[in-house]
Amino acid sequence: MPLFEEKMLIYKDMRRRGLVPRPGLKFGADFAVYQHGPGIDHSPYVISALPRGSKLTALELIRAGRLATSVKKKFVIATILSNNEVRYYGFVWTKP
């Protein structure tokens, strides 16, 4: 499945859940996700789509997490399962 179609499935899933996804390029992600919408509230999440069958390196994960933390967002990875279900993986960054 092309990446555009995977991102579209993720977008539709977020809309179905009542969320408002917007382009997340300025946050280094595919989507900035709002509970009500831009201008109404701040985006609590940034979501990156992980293409089916691809792998995420530890360095990529750390970079994305640090960037999300620096803009006060929670970092989430979304991927599409074989049955076209969207699975979300959230990360919490802590300071030792």
GUBA-368299 format. One line per field, with one value per residue (C-alpha): residue number from 1; residue in one letter; x, y, z. Coordinates in Angstrom, 2 decimals, padded with zeros to 5 digits, m for minus. Each point is the difference from the previous one (the first is absolute). Example, Ala and Ser with C-alpha at 12.3 -4.5 7.8 and 13.67 -1.06 7.14 Angstrom:
# residues 2
pos (1, 2)
code (A, S)
X (012.30, 001.37)
Y (m004.50, 003.44)
Z (007.80, m000.66)
//
This chain:
# residues 96
pos (1, 2, 3, 4, 5, 6, 7, 8, 9, 10, 11, 12, 13, 14, 15, 16, 17, 18, 19, 20, 21, 22, 23, 24, 25, 26, 27, 28, 29, 30, 31, 32, 33, 34, 35, 36, 37, 38, 39, 40, 41, 42, 43, 44, 45, 46, 47, 48, 49, 50, 51, 52, 53, 54, 55, 56, 57, 58, 59, 60, 61, 62, 63, 64, 65, 66, 67, 68, 69, 70, 71, 72, 73, 74, 75, 76, 77, 78, 79, 80, 81, 82, 83, 84, 85, 86, 87, 88, 89, 90, 91, 92, 93, 94, 95, 96)
code (M, P, L, F, E, E, K, M, L, I, Y, K, D, M, R, R, R, G, L, V, P, R, P, G, L, K, F, G, A, D, F, A, V, Y, Q, H, G, P, G, I, D, H, S, P, Y, V, I, S, A, L, P, R, G, S, K, L, T, A, L, E, L, I, R, A, G, R, L, A, T, S, V, K, K, K, F, V, I, A, T, I, L, S, N, N, E, V, R, Y, Y, G, F, V, W, T, K, P)
X (000.00, 001.46, 000.95, m002.66, m002.72, 001.37, 000.02, m003.55, m001.14, 001.67, m001.62, m003.46, 000.47, 000.87, m003.04, m002.20, 001.30, m001.06, 003.53, 001.12, 003.21, 001.97, 003.34, 002.79, 002.98, 001.04, 000.10, 002.02, m002.93, m002.72, m002.85, m000.59, m003.18, m002.49, m002.94, m002.07, 002.00, 002.78, m000.75, m002.36, 002.52, 003.64, 001.02, 000.85, 001.37, 002.26, m000.44, 002.44, m001.16, 002.25, m000.42, m001.04, 003.03, 002.50, 002.15, 000.72, 003.55, 000.73, 001.58, m003.13, m002.17, 002.17, 000.12, m003.77, m000.62, 002.40, m001.56, m003.53, 001.05, 001.64, m003.34, m001.97, m001.74, m000.40, 001.65, m002.10, 000.81, m002.90, 000.23, m002.44, m000.50, m000.66, m003.78, 000.26, m000.54, 001.98, 002.21, 001.42, 003.11, 000.54, 003.28, 000.61, 003.36, 001.36, 003.05, 002.15)
Y (000.00, 003.41, 002.31, 002.55, m002.63, m001.01, 003.63, 000.39, m003.01, 001.52, 003.38, m001.57, m002.00, 003.13, 001.84, m002.98, 000.34, 003.65, 001.41, 002.75, m000.94, 002.72, m000.08, m000.42, 001.02, 002.88, m002.50, m002.57, m002.42, m000.95, 001.36, 002.43, m001.22, 002.22, m000.94, 002.97, 001.73, 002.51, 003.36, m001.66, m002.07, m001.04, m003.24, m002.52, m002.59, m000.31, m003.16, m001.59, m002.68, m003.06, m001.70, m003.63, m002.28, 002.74, 000.27, 002.93, 000.35, 000.97, 003.23, 000.96, m000.75, 002.10, 002.91, 000.02, m000.28, 002.82, 002.26, m000.75, 000.65, 003.30, 001.26, m001.45, m002.76, m003.72, m002.09, m002.74, m002.45, m001.27, m003.10, m002.05, m003.67, m002.68, 000.33, 003.79, 000.77, 003.01, m000.66, 002.87, m000.16, 002.89, 000.87, 001.73, 001.68, 000.30, 001.68, m002.15)
Z (000.00, m000.93, 002.88, m001.04, 000.42, 003.40, 001.14, m001.30, 002.07, 003.06, m000.71, m000.38, 003.21, 001.96, m001.42, 000.92, 003.56, 000.05, m000.30, m002.36, m001.85, m001.76, m001.85, 002.54, m002.11, 002.26, 002.89, m001.95, m000.30, m002.46, 002.12, 002.84, 001.66, 001.80, 002.17, m001.24, m002.72, m000.61, 001.55, 002.48, 001.90, m000.19, m001.65, 002.72, m002.46, m003.00, m002.02, m002.43, m002.41, m000.06, m003.39, 000.11, 000.07, 000.83, 003.08, 002.26, 001.26, 003.58, m001.23, m001.98, 003.03, 002.31, m002.47, m000.45, 003.73, 000.85, m002.62, 001.24, 003.58, m000.94, m001.40, 002.95, m001.95, 000.51, m002.72, m001.60, m002.78, m002.10, m002.16, m002.05, 000.88, m002.62, 000.52, m000.66, 003.69, 001.23, 003.02, 002.05, 002.18, 002.39, 001.65, 003.30, 000.48, 003.49, 001.42, 002.29)
//
